[in-house]
Amino acid sequence: MSLSPASTPAATRLAFLEGMRGLAAMQVLLLHYCAMVLPYAARVDDVRHVDAENWIAATPLFFLINGHVAVQLFFLISGTVLAASFLRSDAPVPAQILKRFLRLLLPALAAIGFAVALLHWLPMDRAGLVELVKSDWTTRYMNTPLQLAAVARDSLLDSILLGYQDVSLFDGILAKEPWLSSIGSAAVPPLWTLHVEFWGSMLVLALATAYRRLGSRGFGVVLALVLVLTGSSAYTLFVVGFLLHLFWRQRLRVKTASPSLLTVPLIMAGVLLATMPALSVMNALLGLMDKLSVLRAQSATMLQSQIGAVLIFIGVISSTRVRQYLSVPPLTWLGQLSFSIYLLHFAVMALIGSRILLALADQGIGYLWAGSISLFAGTVITFLLALGFERFIDRPAIALAARFSTPTAKVP
């Protein structure tokens, strides 16, 4: 889920995606901290602590902490980046599959190891959190069995290959028990997205292989079959990312000027769709798509969020100026840390941030101040850990995985 440094012309053109990914990672972090401290603002519980929660939850301000649309943007970005990678690679398909699997697995193993160690030394005070926050959101997660077999299963099967109940590709195919574990038992709950990421990557690889080896008619058949499979699910976002890469690459070849008139309307429409309650038309659209496909979105709200993410993404890539803004060094640096931040922040929040929150509340500090300090301290700790994680775990994982394929400069 992390782009390599922009050291080639192609990578330079994609640098803005790093900026998008960095901002999206911060949305996810903010959503989880708000879910722990201000559950009404995060739309996870009907418990209000401050008046500002009403404004955040009921207005486009929610977009600032909307980790849901951020995840949809992650998938779109991956579809675009992986399309570029798979289309120019001459490595055998099995080698590319292994490369992608190792690139995701190795950081996931390290993140799980960190979370399990932290959970062992700093277990959550669930009762104290429920008493203070009046919400049971945090009690649903980090219920990780500290047994070797359970941790090994979470690391090697659940995190990437099988997924978790209700968010797995195999829901409805495999019996939920005992094959699919609850996400509440995951050492790193955000890893559910790596399951989607891996299988979405396989869809992109299938599309790239069909595009290179089959004619336009053959590719059209494969595309139609993939869309029948993915339907309204998040996997369609990988397909959209792939198609946008093809379209954008063609525009670059003919040197067509990027249209900017639609940029602001598209982004604004995407933000509104991603933050407002589900429109009635979304329920009808979801029902129609369910009749035509296999996989489905979890809800009409999720489908609307996916459409909002697509509009935002198209708005961004249609504007040279917006891409330049997102390519500034601070944002690309944040993007390079984004995968590490994403993997580490939940454990830091649940096991360290919650302790800071409870300790400050016990000292009589105001609730909002205690939550703000918890957010600040947890974010600083997460960034410090992410710096080391990115250097000593993420980069070596990319380098090791790269040994299993031989990229070329050829562009089809």
C-alpha positions, -999 to 999 in steps of 0.1 A, spaced: 0 0 0 30 23 -1 45 38 -32 83 37 -36 101 71 -37 95 91 -68 129 85 -85 117 80 -121 96 101 -144 67 77 -140 70 78 -103 72 116 -103 39 117 -122 24 95 -95 39 114 -66 6 132 -59 -9 98 -50 16 97 -20 1 130 -9 -34 116 -11 -24 85 7 -8 105 35 -39 126 41 -61 96 39 -40 79 66 -46 109 89 -83 107 83 -83 71 95 -62 79 125 -85 108 134 -116 87 129 -104 61 154 -94 86 180 -128 103 177 -145 69 179 -127 64 212 -132 98 227 -161 115 208 -182 85 196 -211 107 184 -188 128 162 -174 96 147 -209 82 141 -202 50 161 -225 56 191 -253 79 202 -233 94 231 -224 131 231 -198 148 253 -194 182 237 -216 204 215 -191 203 187 -199 167 181 -232 177 166 -214 200 140 -189 173 131 -213 145 127 -240 164 108 -220 186 84 -192 181 58 -168 187 87 -171 149 91 -150 145 60 -120 156 80 -123 124 101 -140 102 75 -117 72 76 -143 53 56 -139 73 24 -101 73 31 -101 35 28 -120 37 -5 -94 61 -18 -67 37 -7 -82 10 -29 -86 34 -59 -50 45 -55 -38 9 -53 -58 0 -85 -41 29 -103 -5 22 -91 -7 -15 -95 -21 -12 -130 11 8 -139 33 -18 -122 16 -49 -136 13 -36 -171 51 -28 -174 63 -59 -157 76 -89 -177 78 -112 -146 58 -144 -146 23 -141 -130 32 -165 -101 62 -143 -93 40 -112 -93 15 -128 -70 42 -139 -45 58 -104 -47 25 -88 -38 18 -112 -10 52 -108 6 50 -70 3 18 -70 24 26 -99 47 59 -89 61 48 -55 74 16 -71 87 36 -97 107 57 -69 122 26 -49 131 9 -79 147 40 -87 167 41 -51 180 4 -51 189 6 -84 207 37 -73 227 20 -41 236 -12 -58 245 7 -82 268 25 -54 286 -3 -27 286 -37 -45 285 -67 -23 279 -88 -10 308 -121 -17 291 -143 -12 321 -126 22 328 -131 33 292 -168 24 291 -174 42 324 -157 73 312 -168 75 276 -202 58 280 -196 39 248 -186 3 242 -169 9 208 -135 2 221 -146 -30 238 -154 -46 204 -117 -46 194 -83 -59 206 -99 -89 222 -69 -108 210 -62 -143 225 -26 -143 236 -20 -178 225 6 -188 199 -19 -207 177 -43 -178 176 -16 -152 169 -2 -175 141 -36 -178 125 -42 -141 127 -8 -135 111 -6 -160 84 -43 -166 74 -68 -140 87 -49 -108 81 -46 -112 44 -59 -145 29 -91 -153 48 -101 -119 63 -126 -115 91 -163 -121 96 -185 -96 77 -156 -80 59 -142 -111 41 -143 -119 4 -154 -154 15 -185 -143 35 -213 -164 23 -189 -190 8 -173 -203 39 -192 -209 71 -184 -181 94 -175 -205 122 -149 -218 125 -133 -206 92 -137 -169 96 -125 -151 128 -141 -121 144 -124 -88 137 -127 -82 174 -100 -109 179 -76 -93 155 -44 -80 169 -45 -51 144 -81 -45 133 -73 -23 104 -56 -53 87 -90 -62 73 -82 -38 45 -51 -58 36 -74 -88 29 -93 -66 4 -60 -51 -8 -45 -85 -17 -75 -99 -35 -81 -66 -52 -45 -67 -64 -52 -101 -79 -81 -86 -98 -59 -59 -111 -33 -85 -121 -59 -105 -140 -70 -73 -158 -34 -64 -167 -27 -99 -180 -59 -99 -201 -51 -64 -214 -16 -74 -225 -24 -109 -239 -59 -106 -253 -74 -83 -279 -98 -56 -270 -127 -80 -273 -111 -105 -250 -103 -79 -225 -138 -66 -226 -151 -101 -218 -128 -104 -188 -137 -69 -176 -174 -77 -178 -169 -109 -159 -148 -91 -132 -176 -65 -128 -202 -92 -125 -181 -106 -96 -173 -74 -78 -206 -56 -82 -211 -29 -55 -182 -41 -33 -150 -24 -26 -133 -46 -52 -149 -26 -80 -127 4 -68 -96 -16 -80 -112 -20 -114 -121 17 -115 -85 25 -106 -72 2 -134 -95 18 -160 -86 54 -148 -49 45 -153 -55 34 -189 -75 66 -196 -50 89 -179 -20 72 -196 -37 77 -230 -42 114 -222 -5 118 -213 5 102 -246 -15 126 -267 -5 155 -244 -41 165 -238 -44 194 -214 -60 184 -181 -95 198 -177 -98 218 -145 -133 232 -148 -149 201 -133 -123 196 -106 -139 216 -78 -175 204 -86 -163 168 -87 -144 170 -54 -172 189 -37 -198 164 -49 -176 136 -37 -171 151 -2 -209 157 1 -217 121 -9 -191 107 15 -204 126 45 -242 129 41 -267 101 50 -274 76 23 -298 89 -4 -329 68 -11 -316 62 -47 -286 44 -32 -308 17 -17 -325 12 -51 -291 12 -68 -277 -13 -43 -307 -36 -48 -303 -34 -86 -266 -42 -85 -272 -71 -62 -294 -87 -89 -266 -83 -115 -235 -93 -95 -220 -116 -69 -204 -93 -43 -221 -63 -27 -214 -33 -5 -221 -37 32 -248 -9 30 -262 19 9 -241 43 30 -209 24 20 -219 24 -16 -225 61 -15 -191 66 1 -175 45 -27 -191 67 -53 -180 98 -34 -144 85 -34 -145 79 -71 -157 115 -78 -129 129 -55 -103 108 -72 -114 118 -107 -115 154 -96 -79 152 -83 -64 135 -113 -82 159 -137 -63 189 -124 -26 195 -128 -27 221 -101 -43 199 -75 -18 171 -84 10 196 -78 -3 206 -45 -5 170 -34 31 164 -46 48 188 -22 75 172 -2 57 173 33 28 154 18 48 129 -1 68 123 30 36 117 49 25 94 22 57 73 25 49 69 62 12 63 56 13 25 55 34 24 88 10 49 104 -20 29 93 -6 -4 107 6 10 141 -19 37 151 -47 15 163 -26 -4 189 -11 29 200 -45 45 204 -62 15 221 -33 6 245 -14 38 251 -38 66 241 -66 52 262 -43 50 292 -34 87 288 -70 96 285 -80 77 317 -50 90 336 -58 126 327 -95 122 335 -85 108 369 -65 140 375 -97 161 370 -86 175 337 -116 184 315 -129 157 292 -121 175 259 -87 185 271 -79 149 282 -91 136 248 -71 163 229 -39 155 248 -45 118 242 -48 124 205 -17 146 204 5 122 224 -8 91 206 -2 108 172 34 118 182 41 83 194 27 68 163 48 90 140 80 82 159 73 45 157 63 49 120 97 65 112 115 34 124 89 10 110 91 25 76 129 24 75 135 -10 91 104 -30 82 86 -14 52 115 -6 30 132 -40 35 98 -57 28 96 -38 -5 131 -47 -14 127 -84 -5 94 -87 -24 110 -70 -55 134 -98 -58 106 -120 -70 100 -100 -101 120 -82 -127 106 -49 -136 115 -34 -170 113 0 -185 89 -13 -212 56 4 -213 29 -14 -233 
